[in-house]
């Protein structure tokens, strides 16, 4: 469940610029 959310959020952040990519890594 968490992985799915991280993947979806990661895609959105990548499209925006990847500023929150670090947050995705921390969550994972």
MOPAC internal coordinates of N, CA, C and O (Angstrom, degrees):
PM7 1SCF
backbone

  N    0.0000 0     0.00 0     0.00 0    0    0    0
  C    1.4674 1     0.00 0     0.00 0    1    0    0
  C    1.5368 1   109.37 1     0.00 0    2    1    0
  O    1.2310 1   121.06 1   131.82 1    3    2    1
  N    1.3211 1   115.58 1   -48.18 1    3    2    1
  C    1.4752 1   118.04 1   180.00 1    5    3    2
  C    1.5189 1   109.90 1   -65.13 1    6    5    3
  O    1.2310 1   119.76 1   138.18 1    7    6    5
  N    1.3095 1   118.07 1   -41.82 1    7    6    5
  C    1.4697 1   120.48 1  -178.90 1    9    7    6
  C    1.5175 1   110.26 1   -58.31 1   10    9    7
  O    1.2310 1   120.46 1   135.06 1   11   10    9
  N    1.3139 1   116.73 1   -44.94 1   11   10    9
  C    1.4661 1   119.44 1  -179.61 1   13   11   10
  C    1.5185 1   110.84 1   -58.76 1   14   13   11
  O    1.2310 1   120.63 1   136.54 1   15   14   13
  N    1.3230 1   116.41 1   -43.46 1   15   14   13
  C    1.4716 1   119.78 1  -179.66 1   17   15   14
  C    1.5215 1   109.78 1   -65.33 1   18   17   15
  O    1.2310 1   120.34 1   138.10 1   19   18   17
  N    1.3216 1   116.96 1   -41.90 1   19   18   17
  C    1.4717 1   120.45 1  -179.49 1   21   19   18
  C    1.5233 1   109.82 1   -61.86 1   22   21   19
  O    1.2310 1   120.09 1   138.81 1   23   22   21
  N    1.3265 1   117.43 1   -41.19 1   23   22   21
  C    1.4679 1   120.14 1  -179.79 1   25   23   22
  C    1.5216 1   110.37 1   -63.20 1   26   25   23
  O    1.2310 1   120.37 1   133.10 1   27   26   25
  N    1.3232 1   116.90 1   -46.90 1   27   26   25
  C    1.4665 1   120.34 1  -179.33 1   29   27   26
  C    1.5259 1   110.45 1   -63.66 1   30   29   27
  O    1.2310 1   120.91 1   134.17 1   31   30   29
  N    1.3321 1   115.86 1   -45.83 1   31   30   29
  C    1.4706 1   119.19 1  -179.86 1   33   31   30
  C    1.5206 1   109.39 1   -63.98 1   34   33   31
  O    1.2310 1   120.56 1   138.17 1   35   34   33
  N    1.3205 1   116.53 1   -41.83 1   35   34   33
  C    1.4677 1   120.08 1  -179.81 1   37   35   34
  C    1.5191 1   111.15 1   -57.77 1   38   37   35
  O    1.2310 1   120.16 1   138.05 1   39   38   37
  N    1.3315 1   117.31 1   -41.95 1   39   38   37
  C    1.4768 1   119.64 1   179.36 1   41   39   38
  C    1.5247 1   109.90 1   -62.02 1   42   41   39
  O    1.2310 1   120.15 1   133.93 1   43   42   41
  N    1.3141 1   117.32 1   -46.07 1   43   42   41
  C    1.4695 1   120.31 1  -178.31 1   45   43   42
  C    1.5249 1   110.02 1   -61.82 1   46   45   43
  O    1.2310 1   120.52 1   137.08 1   47   46   45
  N    1.3387 1   116.61 1   -42.92 1   47   46   45
  C    1.4715 1   119.48 1  -178.88 1   49   47   46
  C    1.5202 1   109.75 1   -66.16 1   50   49   47
  O    1.2310 1   119.83 1   140.07 1   51   50   49
  N    1.3327 1   117.93 1   -39.93 1   51   50   49
  C    1.4678 1   119.89 1  -179.96 1   53   51   50
  C    1.5232 1   109.78 1   -61.02 1   54   53   51
  O    1.2310 1   120.59 1   138.17 1   55   54   53
  N    1.3134 1   116.48 1   -41.83 1   55   54   53
  C    1.4696 1   119.42 1  -179.35 1   57   55   54
  C    1.5305 1   110.32 1   -65.20 1   58   57   55
  O    1.2310 1   120.54 1   143.54 1   59   58   57
  N    1.3303 1   116.57 1   -36.46 1   59   58   57
  C    1.4694 1   119.43 1  -178.06 1   61   59   58
  C    1.5217 1   111.51 1   -75.44 1   62   61   59
  O    1.2310 1   120.23 1   150.32 1   63   62   61
  N    1.3207 1   117.17 1   -29.68 1   63   62   61
  C    1.4670 1   118.32 1   179.90 1   65   63   62
  C    1.5237 1   112.40 1   151.34 1   66   65   63
  O    1.2310 1   120.47 1   165.77 1   67   66   65
  N    1.3182 1   116.71 1   -14.23 1   67   66   65
  C    1.4592 1   119.14 1   177.16 1   69   67   66
  C    1.5226 1   112.89 1    83.01 1   70   69   67
  O    1.2310 1   120.04 1  -162.62 1   71   70   69
  N    1.3376 1   117.53 1    17.38 1   71   70   69
  C    1.4639 1   118.57 1   179.96 1   73   71   70
  C    1.5282 1   110.76 1   -66.29 1   74   73   71
  O    1.2310 1   120.57 1   144.86 1   75   74   73
  N    1.3349 1   116.52 1   -35.14 1   75   74   73
  C    1.4615 1   119.46 1  -177.72 1   77   75   74
  C    1.5309 1   111.45 1   -95.08 1   78   77   75
  O    1.2310 1   121.19 1  -167.16 1   79   78   77
  N    1.3240 1   115.32 1    12.84 1   79   78   77
  C    1.4706 1   118.33 1   179.72 1   81   79   78
  C    1.5245 1   109.90 1   -60.02 1   82   81   79
  O    1.2310 1   120.48 1   145.99 1   83   82   81
  N    1.3218 1   116.69 1   -34.01 1   83   82   81
  C    1.4646 1   120.35 1   178.89 1   85   83   82
  C    1.5229 1   109.98 1   -61.54 1   86   85   83
  O    1.2310 1   120.47 1   140.50 1   87   86   85
  N    1.3271 1   116.70 1   -39.50 1   87   86   85
  C    1.4590 1   120.23 1  -179.95 1   89   87   86
  C    1.5264 1   109.79 1   -63.22 1   90   89   87
  O    1.2310 1   120.66 1   139.31 1   91   90   89
  N    1.3305 1   116.35 1   -40.69 1   91   90   89
  C    1.4647 1   119.96 1   179.41 1   93   91   90
  C    1.5222 1   109.50 1   -61.31 1   94   93   91
  O    1.2310 1   120.28 1   138.36 1   95   94   93
  N    1.3174 1   117.07 1   -41.64 1   95   94   93
  C    1.4713 1   119.70 1   179.30 1   97   95   94
  C    1.5135 1   110.01 1   -62.04 1   98   97   95
  O    1.2310 1   120.15 1   137.29 1   99   98   97
  N    1.3305 1   117.31 1   -42.71 1   99   98   97
  C    1.4573 1   120.63 1  -178.61 1  101   99   98
  C    1.5312 1   109.90 1   -62.78 1  102  101   99
  O    1.2310 1   120.54 1   139.41 1  103  102  101
  N    1.3346 1   116.57 1   -40.59 1  103  102  101
  C    1.4718 1   120.02 1  -179.58 1  105  103  102
  C    1.5186 1   109.76 1   -64.96 1  106  105  103
  O    1.2310 1   120.67 1   138.36 1  107  106  105
  N    1.3365 1   116.32 1   -41.64 1  107  106  105
  C    1.4595 1   120.51 1  -178.31 1  109  107  106
  C    1.5224 1   108.26 1   -69.96 1  110  109  107
  O    1.2310 1   120.10 1   180.00 1  111  110  109

